[in-house]
């Protein structure tokens, strides 16, 4: 694969891994009945319902669309700007991305969908804010770590003991 487009493939694979980590955390939340009143996806769907007429048949596609936004848009942006992002490692860059995303969710999206800043309108204390931090960090840290590993594996091809360095 040409080096100039390697970041696209790496971004998509890494963001897919990040999405799986996020989904795993959400499944664990449901299985353990942690913060059952905190369902940002449902609140988003409820907010969008008047704009989309009858969305009962669109619930799965809307959920998929939100996942694809993370997998494609955020992942591609992360890969494109990876070398310019602050942090010394993919893990660190992913962590900082997660903090920025969490701040935007808490300050802009959650109030817009009726949850209040960082979900405080739910009356659950710091739980929604902390869990939303865990949600975005699960995605972002895995995204950063996998992206860096894929980039490193492409840069340094494996060689046998007897072959000369390239």
N, C-alpha and C positions, 0 to 999 in steps of 0.2 A: 504494500500500500504506500502511496506517495506520502512523504513526510508532511507535506502541506495540508493534507486532509486527515492525517492520523488523529488529530485532536477531535474531529467530529465523531469518529468511531469510538474513541476513548470516552468522550463526553456522554454519548448515548449509553454505553455499557455501564459506566460509573453511575449515571443518574438512574438507570434501571435498578442497580444494586441499592442505591439510596432509597428508591421508592419501595423496594422490598423490605428494607429495614423499617421504614416508616409504617408500612402496612402491617408488619409483624408487631410493632409496638401498639398499633391501634387494635389489633386482634387480642393482644394481651390485656389491654385496657378493658375490652368488652368481656373477655373471659373472667377476669378478676373483679368485675363490677366496680372499677375505679372511676369515680366522677361520672356516673351514668347521666347526670343532668347536663354535662358538658359535651355537646355534640356540634362542633362548629360546622361540619358538613351539612347537617340538617338545618341549622340556622341559615346557612348560605342558600340552600335550596328553598327554604321558606321565603327568604328575601327576594329571590329571583322569580318565584312563582307568578306574581302578578305581571311580570314582564314576558313570561313565556306561555301564557294562557294555561293550558292543561299540561302540567309537567309530570303527572303520575307515570306516564309511559317513558319519560325522559330521565328518571332518577338514575338509572345505571349509566346512561351516556354522559350525564352531567358529572357523575363521580369519576368516570373514565377521563373526561375532559380535564378535570382538575389534576389528575395524576399525570396526564400527558403534558400539561403545562409545566409541571416540575421536571418530568423526564426529558422533554425536548427543549423548552425555552430556557429554563434555569440551567439545565445541564450544559446546553450549548454555550450560553453566556459564560458560565463558569470556565469551561474549557478554553474558550476564546481569550478570556482575560486572565487565565491562570497565572501566567508569569508576571503579571502586573499587580496581582492582588497582594495585600499585606500578609505576612506570615512566612515562616521558613520551610514549612512542609505542607503536603496536601492535607494532612490532619488539621494543622493550624489554620490553613486557608479555609477549609470547610467549617471549622468551628466559628471563625469570624463571620463567614457568610451566614451561618445559622443565627448568630446574635443579631445581625442586621435584619434578617428575615423575621425573626421573632419580634423585634421592635416595630417593624412595619405592620405585622399582623396585629399586635397588641394596640398600637396607636391608631391605625387606620381601618383595617378590615373588621376587627371585632366590634368596634363602635358602629360601623356601617351596617352590620348585620344584627344589631340589637343586643350584643353581649356586653357592651360597655368596654372601656379601656382594659385590656388584658383579661377580659371576662369577669370583671368585678361585679357587674350587674346581676350575675347569677347568685350572689350571696354565698359563695363557696370559699371565701377567703382567697388565699394565694394559690389554691389548687389548680384552677384553670391556667393561670399564668405560668406556673411551673410545668404543668403537663404540656402546654403548647411549646414551651422551650424544649422539652424533651422530644416532642414531635419533630420540630424543625432541625434540631441537632442530630437526631437519628438519621435523617435524610442527608444533611449537609456534611457531617463528619465522614459517613460512609462514602458519599460522593467524592470528597477530597482525597481520602485515602486510596480508593480504588483508581481514581483518575491518575494520581501520582504513580501508583504501581504500574499501571498500563503504559504510561509515558516512559517510565524507567525501563520497563522490559523491552520496549521498542528501540530505545536508544542504545542499550547494551545487549546485543544479541549473544546468546550462549555460544561458547566455543569449546572444542575439545582440548585436552591438556597439551597435545602436541602441535596444535595450530598456532601460527604466529599472531600477535596482536594486530588488529586492523588499524 
